Amino acid sequence: MTERKPTKKAHGTSWGGVAHWYDTLLASDDTYQAQVILPNLLRVMSLKKGERVLDLGCGQGFFSRAFAKEGATVVGVDLSKELIAIAKKTTTDTSAKIEFFASSAEDLHRFEDASFDKIAVVLAVQNMEAPHLVFKECFRVLKNKGSLYVVVNHPAFRVPQNSDWGYDEAKKVQYRRTERYLSESKVIIEMNPGNPHGATTISFHRPLQYFFKTLANAGFCVARLEEWTSHRESEKGPRKVEEDHARKEIPLFMMMEVIKR
């Protein structure tokens, strides 16, 4: 098949400015990526040996390498050249079938139609300005009946600059306050909260209905939705019970499995 020409302009935000910080973060075993997202994602994806998987917004290859360990042939794509360079350097297992490309998620011109069995987009959509273009490309490169797995910060409870934890002294309840939800927003956030003078990126908030509508318009059908909570527990203190209870009741992440109809 003839290779498609790349589009002239790509929309999105890159984590290249904090690539090494992000790589160091994911080296820890006590991250949400390692303790919450990865085990749940491997469970729902149920990868089979030889399946061809696209890890879109792959960062430094954390999930790509995990998919390869399950026997999949993996392609990782990320907008950040810095993160892709780390992904290539870190992937030392020569038996792993992984390729990495620095490219926009909106433009997958190097891949033929219906060339992937499954696609994962993990914690990346919130940094994409035009998900409708991304989902359209995902639909094109997926095989018929193929699955797309989208993991995002939960849109109902993690609204950038418009949601927070609160504590009701009278009821002795830890709660989540959400000040806005339905309105889409675009905010500047610190990529490394521990360094207030460091790099920033753009984060986009979209309500749940946005995802269902946009995915349906791209041709997908939502087959499954799961909500994943924190694995962490508070240290001993006067609010430990309430804080741990809230963690188990208010999810941090949302996963949608969508099928190419």
N, C-alpha and C positions, 0 to 999 in steps of 0.2 A: 504494500500500500504506500502511496506517496505521502511523505511527511508533510504535515500541515505547516503553514507559515505562522510564525509567532505574531501575536498582536503587538501593536505599537506601544501601548501603555498598560502598565499593571498598577493596580491599587493595592495598598496594604502597608503594614508597618513591620519593620525588621527589628529583631533582637540582637543584631550584630554587635551593637555597642556594648552589650553586657554578655557576650558569648562565653567568655571564660568564667565569669561569675555564675552563670546559669549551669555550665558544665560542672563546676564545683558543687553547686547546690544538689544536682541530681546524683552526685557520687555518694551522698548519704543514703543510708537504708531507711531513714525515718522521714521520708517525704510522702506527700499525698500521691505522687506519681507511682512510687514503689509499693506503698502499703494499701492504697485504696483503688487507684485507677487501673494499674496493671493487672492485678489478679482478677478483678471484675471484667476487664476488657477481654482477657484471654478466655475467660469462661463463656462470655456471650459470643465471641467470634468463633470459638471452637475450630481453630485452624487445623487444616489437614495437610499432610506432607505433599509438597509440590504445588500448593495453591500459590497464585501470584498475587501479592498484596502491595498496595500503594499506601505508604505512610506520608500523608500530605500535611505539611507544616511539621516536618519530622524533627526540627531542632538539631540537637547534637547526636541523634540516632538512638536515644534510650529505648523507645518502643520498637524501632526497626530491628535492633539486635534481639530483642525478646521475641519478636515474630519469627525471626530466622531460626532461633533456637527451637521453635515449635515445628520446624521443617518447611516453612514457607519460603518462597523466593520473593525477596523484598526489594522495592524501589522506594527510596526516601527522597522527598522533595521539600525544599525550604527556600524562602526568599533570601535568607541571610547567607552570604558567601562564607562568613566567619564561622557560623555554626556548621555548615556543610564541611568546611575544612577540618573542624574538630571531629565530626562524625567519621570522616574517612580515616583520620589519624587514630581514633579510638577503636575502630573496628579492626582488631588485630587477628581475629579468627579467620584464617584464610579459607576455611571450609564453608563459612557462612556465605550464602548467596544473597548479597546485598549490593545495590548500586545507589549512589547518592548524586543528586543534581541540585544546583542552585538555580531556582526558577520560581516564578510566580505561580501560585495555586490556580490562578485564573486562566493560565495558558499552559496546557499540557500537550502542546503541539508535537512533541517528540514521541508521544505514545499513540499507537493505533487505536481505532475504535474497538470496543469490546475486548480489551487486552488484559483486564484485571478481574480476579474473582472477588476480591474484597478491597475496600478502601477504609482507612482509619484517619480521622481528623480529630486530633486530641488537643484540647485547650488551645486551639488556633483560630477558630472562627471569630472569637471576640476581638482579634487583631486584624480581621479582614474587612475592608471597606465595602466590598461587593460580593457577598456570599452567593447571590443569585448567579453570578458568572462562574463561581467556583463549583456550585452544585450542578450547573449545566455541563461543565467539563467532566465532572465526576460521572454523570449519567452517560456521557459519550464513551468514556474509556472503560466503564464497567461492562462485564458480560451480562447477558439477559439473566434475570433472576439473581444477579449479584447483589451484594449487600454493602451499604455505606454505613459506617459507625461514626457518629458525631458525639464527641464529649465536650461539654461546655461548663463553665461556672454556672451554677443554677440561676436561671434568669429571674426567678421570683424572690430569691433571698440574697443574692449577691449582685446588687445593682451598684456599679462604681459611683462612689461619693454620695449615694442615696440609700444606703442600708447600713445597719450597724447592730451590735449587741446592746441590750439594755437589761436592767435588773429591777424588778418590782419588789420593793422592800415589804410592802403590805402582804402580798401573796407569796413571797419567797419564791419567785419564778424568774428564771433567765429566759429572755425572749429575744426575738429578732424583729427589729423595726425596719420596715420598708417604706420609704417616703414617696417613691414613684415607681411605677412598674410598666404600664402600657405604653408610655411615650418612649420612643427610641432616643438614645443619647450617644454622644461622642465626647469623651473626656480624655484629658491628658493625665496619665498616671506615672508614678515613679516605677521604673522597672526593677530597681533594687531599693526597697524601702529603707534599708539600713544606710543608704547613702543619698541623703536628700538633695545633693548637688550633682548627682549622677545622671545617667541617661534616662530619657522619658520615652514613652510610646503612646499611641492612641488606643483606647479601649472603647469598643462599641457595645452598647446594651440594646438587646432586642427581646421583646416579650415572646412567650411560648408560641402564640399564634403566628408570629412572623416566621418561625422555623417551619411550622406545618404548612403554611401557605407557600413559602418559597420552595420548599422541597417538593410539594405537590406540583407547582408550576414547572419544576424541572423534570417532572415525570415520575418522581418517586412516590412510594406508598410507605407510610410509617408503620412498621410491623411490631416494634417494641419500644417501650420507654422505661428506663430505670432511674432511680434517684439514689445517690451514694453519699453516705455520711462519713464523718471524720473517724479515724481510728484512734485518735488521741484521747487521753484522760487528763484531768486537772490534778495538780499536786494537792496534798492535803490542805484544807482550808475551810473557812465558813461557808463557801459557796460551791464546794466541790460537787456535791450531789446534784444541785440544780444545773451547774455547768455541764456535767457529764450527761445528764438527762436531755438537755437542749441539743447537745451534739448528736445524740441518737435520734432526735425527732426532726431536726431541721437539716436537710441535706445540703452539702456543699456543691455537688456536681450532678449533672443530668446527662444521661446517655440515651441517644435515639438510634435505633437500628432501622434503616430504611432500605427498601427493596426496589430494584429496577424492575418496573412493571413491563 
